[in-house]
Each structure stands twice: as C-alpha cells, then as structure tokens.
Amino acid sequence: MTNGQFLNLRIWRSLWHESIFLDLYLGKFQRNGVQSYLKVFPLARYQSAKSSASRMLKKPRVVEAMEKKSFE
C-alpha cells in the first residue's frame, strides 16, 4: 500500500466513524456524546471518551453534518 492510499484509507475511516457517531448521538443515545463514542470505539476508556466526544462534536464537518441531519 502506498502512502497516498494509506492516507485516503485513514480519511475514509475517520469520516465513517464520525457518521456512525452522529447517527448514534442524534438517535439511540439522545445527544449523549460519551455513550455514542464508546459504542463506536469500544476499547476507549470513559475519561478518554468524554474528551474525544467533545473534540469530535467541535469539528466543523461534524457540526455541519449534525445541522443537516437535525433538519431531516
């Protein structure tokens, strides 16, 4: 695998994780970022999930996607 292919795979995986996280956050876990994050990343510890979920919810593309999904 070349360096460019690896980078594309990492970007795709990141987008997929963000999408699943948002679906859980807006749906099943009713805006609970920690539980949504732990479902997507089951090996994460609780404290890590708290900070990582907060960081993920501040990403511009996540905010934009959340606004789009909220209106649907």
Secondary structure, DSSP 4 states (H G I P E B T S, - for coil): --HHHHHHHHHHHHHHHHHHHHHHHHTTTTT-HHHHHHHHSTTS-HHHHHHHHHHHHHSHHHHHHHHHHHH-
